């Protein structure tokens, strides 16, 4: 549990550094900086997936590595690597589609009550 806390906290700190960097260096407003930070974390997870480093981090940290954006990028890139000869796009959307539907439904339900 302590490893998950440390890994999740480290990802949050890295995300905050990226957000602040985008805000200060590139003079972005907060919304743009958050979008670029999420994109950067997703690209990092997609790059770490084929090197098997993301899997090692997940085995070490457990639930601390299940940050929504990073795990979504990991699922898509791992599925694409698994099925690269059969057509990666169909398999990426079949696995990631359930995640997207869940997020959309949860956002809709949350919007009803807020």
Beta strands, then each sheet from edge to edge (+ up, - down):
end
